[in-house]
Amino acid sequence: MNLRNTLQRLLLPLAVAALPVVLLYSSMQTFRELDAQRSVYLRHRVSLLAARLENLSPGATPEAVREVLAENEPYLLDVLVISRGAAGDTAGLEPMWNGRELFRTGDPVRAPARTFRAYVPFHTGGGLHIARIDLDPAAADFLLVHARHNLVVAFLSGLALVLLSLFSVYAMRRAAKLQVRQIQMEHLAHIGKLAAAMAHEIRNPLGTIKGFVQLAGERTDPATREMLRPAVAEAERLERLVSDLLAYGRPPAPVLTTVDWREIAARISAHARQSIAGRPISLAVSETDAQWRSDPALLEQILLNLVRNAIEAIPPATPGEVRVELDPNADGLTISVLDTGTGFLPDTAGRLFEPFFTTKASGTGLGLAVSRGLVRALGGELKLQRRTTGGTAAVIRFAKIAVARGALA
């Protein structure tokens, strides 16, 4: 089966590519054959004119000869009757005088352009003469005009067939990729729903475990409290994972109220400094009194995910910078999270928002997928861009949002 599929993938493009070559070769062969038939047809007309010369009187003037022949040959350009021993065009005609050659065409050097020139021996008045006859090649154009039109139509039809074949191959491959992609996404969606259901059952026991560990840490000595600190941190990490699973499997509905950027910026700064934890990373969050209508809780969750990703993108012990910028403009509102981390590779750009896809050693691959879903629930769009100076820019755009300075009325 695999061998047959491979042969089909190879032979079909080869067949499609070979079709124009076959059409071109066939067209060239057809034109050669038509050109040969054209030459035969012109030779035939010249021979008919030479036969008429045998009925002319020996003393006919060249003008009389041309007039008589032109009556039945509208494509006659010129005629010259050459007698044996005459000067001029007799050079090279000795085989015709001796009877070894009965027809000659050509003379491209002295023949005018667009002229079919032929030499034909004939008898009149008891003597041998040679007629040099010039015909307009247009006399045989009727053999080529329709054939050329048909060939052009056939070639264009073949070219259209090639293009349609290429498009069909492209469409089939794209449809196959989309079908595979759809199956993968459906599979991931089922996994996400199952994970969300499990996360819902895990949340309550996890909260109990975390609460008792914190309580034990408060009622024990400093050494034991220090030993319990990692357990609290891991419980908090599991809480974030459970929240992401629930947000991905069952996205919450936004509750619109007033968003005060100063409050969100303060909470983001506090959480970010805990995540930085003494690393050489500078943090800058825009300070402004902007307010607008949205869901503050969802917006804070989105920004915390993006800031956490920005911090984790900076290698350990490497100086870096994370900035959160707010830009109210005429088109709406833009919030950007900028970092100086390692960025992402171009070949992974199309999978960054794919659920469970991650380039981190300990990541779940849900942060960006959840964040984009929440941004869309708020009526915005989230995009990731590679910065020219290095790092990543996560840009959130909300269109048609009215931003006020100070308290909203």
N, C-alpha and C positions, 0 to 999 in steps of 0.2 A: 504493500500500500504506500509506504513512504517513497519507494523507488518510483512508483507511478506518479505520485504527486510531484516529485522532483522533476521527472521528465516533462510533465505538463507545464510546470513553472518555467522550464528552460525552453521547451519547443515552441510554446505559444508566442513569447516575445520574439524568438528567432523567425517564426513564420510571419509575424506582423512586420518585422524589419525587412524581410526578404521580399515582400510584396512590392514595394516601390522599385526595387532593383529589377525585378522581373518585368514590371510595367515599363520601365525606362528602356530595358534591353529590347522588349517586344516593339516598342515605338520606334526605336532606331532601326530595327530590322524591317519594319513596315515601310519606313521612309526610304530605305535603300531599294526595296523592291519597287516602290512607286516611282522612284527616280529612274530605275531601269526601264520600267514600262513607258515612262515619259519619253525616254530616248528612242525606244522602239517606235512609238507613235510618231515622233518627229521624223524619223528616218522614213517611215511609211509615206508621210505627206511629201517629203522631198522626192521620193521615188516616183510618186504620181506626177509631180511637176516635170521630172526628167522625161517621163514617158510622153508627156504632151509636147516636149521639145522636138521629138522625132517627127511630128507632123508639120513643123514649121518649115517655111521655105528657106533655102540656104542663104539667101541674101537679106534676110530680115535684120533690121537694125536692132541694137540693144534696147532702145526705147520701145520698139514694137514687141520685142520678146517680153519685156517686163509688163507691158500693158496686157498682152494676151494671158500671161500667167496670173496676173493680179486679179483678173476677172473671176477666177475660181479659187484664188488663195488670198484671202484678205490679210493674212499674217506674213505675206511676202515682203521682205525688206529690200532685197537686192538680188539680181541674177547677172551672172557674167558667163558668156559662152567663150570657151578657150579652144582655139584651133591648134592643131599640131604644128610645132615650129614657131608659134607666136612667143613673143617675149613677155616677161612679167610673171604671171602666176604659174608658169609651166615648171618651175623648179620643184623637184621632188615628186613630180607626177608621172615619172617614167614607168612605174609598175602599172599604172592605169592605161597608159598608151600601149603597153605590151599585153594587156589583157589579164595580168596576174592579180589585179585588184579592181573590184567593181564598185566599191563604195568607200568613201573616206570622210570622217568627221573630224572636227577640231579646228586647228590653226588658231590656238588661243592667243598667239602673239599679235597677229595682224587683224583678227576678227574683232569687230566692235563689241563693246560691253552689251550684255543681255542679248546675245545673238547666237543662234544655232547655225553653224556653217557646215556645209557638206559639199563634197565633190563627187559628181556622178558622170560616168561616161555614157554617151548616147550616139546614135547614128542618124544622120540626116543628109540628104543629097548625095548619098553614096560615100560619105566620109565619116571619120570618127571625130567626135568633139567631146569636150569635158565641160560640164556645167558647174559653175560655182554658185550655189544657192544659199542665201541667207534668210532664215526664218526667225520670226519673233517667238521665243520659247513660250510666250503666253498662250500659244495655240493649244498647249497641252495642260494648261493650268486646271482645266475642269477635272483632270484626273486626280489632282492633289487637294483642291479646295475642300471638297466634302470629306475626303479622307483625313485631312488635317483637323477639320472641325470634329470629326468623330474621335480622332485620337486624343484631342484636347479634352473632349467630354469624358472619354474613357479614363484618361490620366487623372482628371479632377475627381471622377467618381472613385477611382482606386485610392487616391489620396484621402478622400473623405472616409472611405472604408477603413483605411489605416488609422486615421484619427479616431474614428468610432471604436475601432478595436483597442487602441491604446487607452481610450477613455473607459471602455468596458473592463479592461484588465485592471486599470487604476480603481474603478468603482468596486469591482469584486474584492480586490485586496483591502480597500478601505472598509467595505462592509464587513469583511471577515475580521479585521482588526477591531471595528466597533462592536461586533458581536462578542468577540473574546473579552473586550473591555467591559461590555455590559454584564457578561456573566461574572467577571471578576468583581465588579461593583456590587452586583446583587449578592454575591457570596460575602463580600465585606459588610454589606448592609445587614445580612442575617447574623454575621458575627457580632456586628455592633449592637444589634437588638438583644442578642443573647448576653453580651457583655454588660449592657445596660441593666438587664434584668438581674444579673448576678451582682452588679455593683449596688443595686438598690437593697439587696439582701445583706450585702457586706457592710453598708454604711452604719447601721445601728450597732452591730458588735464592735466595729472598729472605733466608733465614738466611745463606747464603754471602755475598751482597752486603753485608749489614749487618756481618758479621764482618770482612770485608776492609776496609770503610770505617773501622771502629773501629780495626783494626790499623794502617791507614795514618795515622789521626789520632794514634795513640800514637807513631809513628816519624818524625813530621815536625815542622816548626817551629810555634810558636803561631799564626802568621797563617794557615797552611794548615789547621791543626787547627780554627780558627774557621770557615773556609770549609766544612769537612767536617761540622760540627755539624748544619746543616739536613738533610743527606743521612741522617744517623743518625736524626734526629727523624722524617723522612718514612718511613724504613724501619720504625721502631717503629709508626707510624700504620698502615702497610700490614699489619704483623703483627697488630695489633688487629682490622683488618678481616678478615683471613684467619681469625683465631680465631672471630670472630662468625659468619662464613659456615659454618665447620665446625660450630660449636655449633648453628646453626639447621638445617643440613641433616642432621647426625648428632648429635643430643643425646647427651652422654656419660651413662653409667650412674653413679649416685652410689656412692661408696665410703664407707660409714659408719665413722666413727671419732670420737674425742673432739675437739670444737670448743672451743678456749680463746679466749674473746672478747678477752682482752688482746692476744694475738698478732695476731688479725685486725684489731683496732682500731689497733695500731701500724702495720701495713702499709698500711691504708687511709689513715691520717694522712700517712704518708710519700708515697704516690702522689698524694694530694690536694694536698699542699703543692707538689709539682712542677707539677701542673696549674695551680694558682693563680699561681705564678711572679711574685710581687710585686704582684699585683692587690689592691685594697682589699677583700678578702673574708676574713671571720673564719671559722675552722673549729673546730667543737666535736664531739668524739666521746665518747660515754659511756664512762666508765672504771669497769669492774666486773670481778670475778673469776668471772663466770658461765661455766659449762661445760655442754655437752649433747652428745648424739649426733647427728652429721650429717656432711656432706662439707665440710670446711673449704675446699678449693680452689674448689668450685662456689660456696659462700657468699661467698667473697672476690671471685670474678669478678662475681657479682650486685651486690654492694655497690660495687665499683669502677665498674661501668657506671652505677649510679644516682647515685653521687657525681659522676662526670664529667658526667652530664647536668645535675645541679644546678648545677655550676660554670658550664657553658656557657649555662645559662638566665639567668644574671645578665649584663646588658649590660656591655661593656668600660668601664673607668674609672668604673664605678658601684659605690659601697660596697654590700656585701651580706653575707649570712650563710648558712652551710651547717652543718646539725647532723645528726648521726647518733645516734639514741636507741635504747636497748635497754630493753624493758619486759617482764620475766618476770611473768606473772600467773596467776590461777587457770585461765584458759582456754587457757594455753599460753605462746607467746612472740611478741612483736611487735617488729619492727625498723622504724624510720621514718627516712627521709632527707628532711629539710626544707630548703627554700631560700626565698629572698626574691626570686626572679627574676620574669620576666614572666608565668609561668604558661601556661595553655593556654586556647584559646577553647572554649566549650561545644559548638560545632558540630563540633569535631575530637575530642571526647572518645571517640567510638565508634571512632576509627581509630588511636588512639595505639599500640595493640599490634599494628597491622597491619604485616606484614613489608614493608620498603622504603618505608614511609610516613614522611616526616619534614618538619618545618617549618624545618629548619636549611639554611643555604646549602650546607654541605659535609657534611651527615650522610648516613648510608647507610640509616637507618630500620630497623636490625636490633637495636640495643641493647636496647630495651624488649621486643621480641618474643623475643629470646634470653633476657633476664632472666626474663620470665614463664615461659618453658619450663623454665628451670633451677629456678625456685622450685617449680613444680608437680612436677618430678622429685624434689624434696626433700620433697614432701608439704605444701607451703604454697600460699598465694595472694598475688598481688601486685596492688595497686590504686593508682591515681593519683587524688588528690583536690585540688580547688582550695582553697587556704587563704583564710580570710576576711580575713586581714591582707595577702594578696598572696603570690604564689608557689605552689609545688606541694609536696604531701606524697606521697611514695612509701612506701606502707605494706605491709610483708610480715608475714603472720600465719601462724604455725605452731601448729596445734591439737594438744593432747595431747602436748606435749613437756615432759619433766621437766628442769628447769634446776636445776643444783646450784651452790652457792657453794664455791669452792675446787676441789680435785682430785676427779675422779670415782672412786668405788671400783672 
